[in-house]
Every structure is written in structure tokens, then in C-alpha cells.
């Protein structure tokens, strides 16, 4: 008997579509998270760099942190990753912890249940943060990790201070209420 002209509804065993569905949802959530990332060309537009006035520096930092938030996170994580290249054990621990963060915090659709207890996102965030810090510090790369995080924060703050905000338009709700209306705005 031939099945010419029929379209198969499933090309995999019954248990596999659930895994494929989970992977596709994970891809969508990662794309949505990275969707808040601004174009690198916009971030490093050299015509938009100058030193601010003394009173304008804090305002620039707030605006740029809200606007380039995902870019700044990527930069700090990249600096941390590069600093761990000379500490292979720490690098492996860092990658494993990133995978754990992805599955337990970022890619989770349903609430986390352990032994019938509902675990809130706040508890998951606190526990994962503490475990990540403790595990990385146990790899004996403490100085390296702290220095790389400090370098990342300094790089981000320098960019946030010298990047003009005249051409940036951030919705206050999207920025999490971090911004106030510009001076002279009566809306």
C-alpha cells in the first residue's frame, strides 16, 4: 500500500514532539530577550560621543542604562567569559551555571514546584544568584572574577556617561520607570 500524496502529521515518536515544542519555546524566549538588544552600530555611533556637563552625567547614565540594558549585560558577560579563559574549571562552572539559569529561571513557563511546594521567581532568583557566586568563588578564581566584573561595570559606566542621549527615545514604561520626562517637557 502506498502513501503517495499524504502529508505525515508527525515524523517523530510520540515523546519527541514535547521536546521539540520546549526547544521552540526556548528559542522564542531567547529571541524575545535578545530583541530588547539595541543595534551595536547605534550603540557605538562615534558622532554621538562627547563629555557631558557635570549635572548631565547622572541623567545620561540613567537613560543609557535603560536604553542599552541588554547590550550592557552582554558586554559584562563577555568580559567575564574572556577573563575565565585562563581558568578552565571556572569557565566550565560558569557555562554550567548559565545553563542552569536558562532552564530554571529564563526558559520556565510554569511555576517551579518542588515536593509539592510552589517556589516563587524571587526565591529562584536569590538562590541561583547565591549558588552561582559561591560555586564560582570555590573555583579559586575570586580575584579574577571580581576584577572582570569591576572592569565590565567601569566599561559600561564610561560608555553610559560619554554616549549622548539626544537621539535616544525610551518609553518610560519599557524602561521600568527609571526615567523622568526631559526638562521643558510639559506632558
MIFISE-218244 format. One record per residue (C-alpha): x, y, z; residue number from 1. Coordinates in pm, whole numbers, plus 50000, padded with zeros to 5 digits. Each point is the difference from the previous one (the first is absolute). Layout:
// residues N
+-------+-------+-------+-----+
|     x |     y |     z |   i |
+-------+-------+-------+-----+
|     X |     Y |     Z | NUM |
...
+-------+-------+-------+-----+
// end
This chain:
// residues 187
+-------+-------+-------+-----+
|     x |     y |     z |   i |
+-------+-------+-------+-----+
| 50000 | 50000 | 50000 |   1 |
| 50141 | 50338 | 49907 |   2 |
| 49961 | 50326 | 50181 |   3 |
| 50072 | 50217 | 49702 |   4 |
| 49847 | 50347 | 50039 |   5 |
| 49944 | 49982 | 50374 |   6 |
| 50165 | 50242 | 50232 |   7 |
| 50132 | 49848 | 50320 |   8 |
| 49881 | 50177 | 50313 |   9 |
| 50295 | 49894 | 50208 |  10 |
| 50341 | 49878 | 49895 |  11 |
| 50118 | 49912 | 50349 |  12 |
| 49898 | 49768 | 50283 |  13 |
| 49724 | 50107 | 50239 |  14 |
| 50232 | 50124 | 50279 |  15 |
| 50224 | 50211 | 49778 |  16 |
| 49754 | 50279 | 49896 |  17 |
| 49989 | 50119 | 50361 |  18 |
| 50376 | 50049 | 49993 |  19 |
| 49980 | 50176 | 49665 |  20 |
| 49723 | 50224 | 50134 |  21 |
| 50214 | 50085 | 50305 |  22 |
| 50298 | 50082 | 49776 |  23 |
| 49791 | 50221 | 49773 |  24 |
| 49855 | 50184 | 50302 |  25 |
| 50354 | 50043 | 50133 |  26 |
| 50113 | 50145 | 49667 |  27 |
| 49706 | 50243 | 50000 |  28 |
| 50075 | 50117 | 50355 |  29 |
| 50370 | 50048 | 49923 |  30 |
| 49913 | 50195 | 49685 |  31 |
| 49755 | 50213 | 50199 |  32 |
| 50264 | 50067 | 50264 |  33 |
| 50261 | 50086 | 49741 |  34 |
| 49738 | 50204 | 49817 |  35 |
| 50043 | 50270 | 50263 |  36 |
| 50363 | 50025 | 49896 |  37 |
| 50072 | 50315 | 49804 |  38 |
| 50206 | 49992 | 49680 |  39 |
| 50373 | 50019 | 50071 |  40 |
| 50039 | 50260 | 49726 |  41 |
| 49762 | 50227 | 50190 |  42 |
| 50183 | 49938 | 50326 |  43 |
| 50343 | 50083 | 49858 |  44 |
| 49904 | 50289 | 49771 |  45 |
| 50313 | 50214 | 50046 |  46 |
| 49815 | 50321 | 49912 |  47 |
| 49797 | 49953 | 50317 |  48 |
| 50293 | 50011 | 50244 |  49 |
| 50100 | 50305 | 50203 |  50 |
| 50064 | 50092 | 50361 |  51 |
| 49690 | 50108 | 50191 |  52 |
| 49958 | 50296 | 50227 |  53 |
| 50039 | 49924 | 50368 |  54 |
| 49627 | 50002 | 50060 |  55 |
| 49919 | 49793 | 49688 |  56 |
| 50217 | 49697 | 50076 |  57 |
| 49754 | 49828 | 50236 |  58 |
| 49711 | 50059 | 49760 |  59 |
| 50202 | 49849 | 49714 |  60 |
| 50087 | 49696 | 50209 |  61 |
| 49632 | 49937 | 50087 |  62 |
| 49884 | 50042 | 49641 |  63 |
| 50277 | 49792 | 49842 |  64 |
| 49965 | 49722 | 50259 |  65 |
| 49631 | 49975 | 49922 |  66 |
| 50048 | 50021 | 49623 |  67 |
| 50302 | 49769 | 49958 |  68 |
| 49924 | 49765 | 50293 |  69 |
| 50031 | 49672 | 49808 |  70 |
| 50311 | 50121 | 49814 |  71 |
| 50165 | 50085 | 50331 |  72 |
| 49915 | 49658 | 50146 |  73 |
| 50154 | 49834 | 49693 |  74 |
| 50315 | 50213 | 50036 |  75 |
| 50044 | 49916 | 50370 |  76 |
| 49940 | 49628 | 49940 |  77 |
| 50245 | 50003 | 49708 |  78 |
| 50268 | 50165 | 50216 |  79 |
| 49936 | 49743 | 50275 |  80 |
| 50013 | 49716 | 49746 |  81 |
| 50328 | 50127 | 49851 |  82 |
| 50156 | 50035 | 50345 |  83 |
| 49914 | 49638 | 50078 |  84 |
| 50183 | 49863 | 49693 |  85 |
| 50314 | 49959 | 50212 |  86 |
| 49802 | 49814 | 50269 |  87 |
| 49847 | 49702 | 49819 |  88 |
| 49826 | 49859 | 50310 |  89 |
| 49838 | 50337 | 50069 |  90 |
| 49899 | 50029 | 49637 |  91 |
| 49833 | 49658 | 50008 |  92 |
| 49820 | 50092 | 50323 |  93 |
| 49892 | 50332 | 49845 |  94 |
| 49855 | 49824 | 49693 |  95 |
| 49822 | 49738 | 50214 |  96 |
| 49852 | 50273 | 50222 |  97 |
| 49883 | 50191 | 49691 |  98 |
| 49820 | 49686 | 49881 |  99 |
| 49841 | 49956 | 50342 | 100 |
| 49889 | 50367 | 49993 | 101 |
| 49848 | 49949 | 49656 | 102 |
| 49795 | 49697 | 50101 | 103 |
| 49899 | 50102 | 50353 | 104 |
| 49944 | 50371 | 49954 | 105 |
| 49988 | 50134 | 49645 | 106 |
| 49835 | 49722 | 49798 | 107 |
| 49747 | 49881 | 50255 | 108 |
| 49633 | 50048 | 49906 | 109 |
| 49837 | 49842 | 50303 | 110 |
| 50070 | 50072 | 50366 | 111 |
| 50272 | 49788 | 50159 | 112 |
| 49863 | 49726 | 50226 | 113 |
| 50227 | 49803 | 50236 | 114 |
| 49844 | 49724 | 50213 | 115 |
| 49660 | 50163 | 49955 | 116 |
| 50121 | 50344 | 50110 | 117 |
| 49966 | 50297 | 49766 | 118 |
| 50330 | 50186 | 49968 | 119 |
| 49967 | 50368 | 49897 | 120 |
| 50218 | 50171 | 49741 | 121 |
| 50152 | 50219 | 50270 | 122 |
| 50119 | 49697 | 50197 | 123 |
| 50137 | 49837 | 49685 | 124 |
| 50186 | 50322 | 49911 | 125 |
| 50153 | 50033 | 50348 | 126 |
| 50098 | 49634 | 50028 | 127 |
| 50151 | 49986 | 49651 | 128 |
| 50194 | 50323 | 50059 | 129 |
| 50145 | 49876 | 50328 | 130 |
| 50082 | 49655 | 49860 | 131 |
| 50165 | 50153 | 49692 | 132 |
| 50217 | 50232 | 50207 | 133 |
| 50097 | 49731 | 50252 | 134 |
| 50079 | 49739 | 49734 | 135 |
| 50208 | 50244 | 49795 | 136 |
| 50188 | 50115 | 50310 | 137 |
| 50073 | 49637 | 50092 | 138 |
| 50190 | 49961 | 49672 | 139 |
| 50278 | 50222 | 50142 | 140 |
| 49960 | 50267 | 49735 | 141 |
| 49858 | 50256 | 50245 | 142 |
| 50235 | 50283 | 49914 | 143 |
| 49964 | 49936 | 49629 | 144 |
| 49618 | 49998 | 50018 | 145 |
| 49978 | 50313 | 50216 | 146 |
| 50247 | 50192 | 49784 | 147 |
| 49821 | 49901 | 49678 | 148 |
| 49663 | 50107 | 50145 | 149 |
| 50154 | 50329 | 50111 | 150 |
| 50151 | 50053 | 49654 | 151 |
| 49662 | 49923 | 49841 | 152 |
| 49820 | 50250 | 50225 | 153 |
| 50263 | 50268 | 49929 | 154 |
| 49974 | 49943 | 49622 | 155 |
| 49620 | 50024 | 50018 | 156 |
| 50008 | 50317 | 50213 | 157 |
| 50254 | 50168 | 49773 | 158 |
| 49784 | 49928 | 49697 | 159 |
| 49685 | 50112 | 50182 | 160 |
| 50162 | 50332 | 50093 | 161 |
| 50154 | 50091 | 49663 | 162 |
| 49713 | 49878 | 49774 | 163 |
| 49765 | 50290 | 49925 | 164 |
| 49632 | 49932 | 50058 | 165 |
| 49855 | 50259 | 49763 | 166 |
| 49912 | 49740 | 49736 | 167 |
| 49872 | 49732 | 50241 | 168 |
| 49629 | 49965 | 50055 | 169 |
| 49914 | 49768 | 50285 | 170 |
| 49645 | 49926 | 50104 | 171 |
| 49979 | 50056 | 50376 | 172 |
| 49790 | 49687 | 50055 | 173 |
| 50246 | 49788 | 49803 | 174 |
| 50287 | 50145 | 50202 | 175 |
| 49836 | 49882 | 50320 | 176 |
| 49928 | 50350 | 50124 | 177 |
| 50369 | 50089 | 50017 | 178 |
| 49959 | 50316 | 49800 | 179 |
| 49837 | 50333 | 50061 | 180 |
| 49869 | 50234 | 49737 | 181 |
| 50266 | 50224 | 49847 | 182 |
| 50035 | 50358 | 50123 | 183 |
| 49756 | 50232 | 49829 | 184 |
| 49757 | 49713 | 49922 | 185 |
| 49656 | 50096 | 50126 | 186 |
| 49819 | 49679 | 49915 | 187 |
+-------+-------+-------+-----+
// end
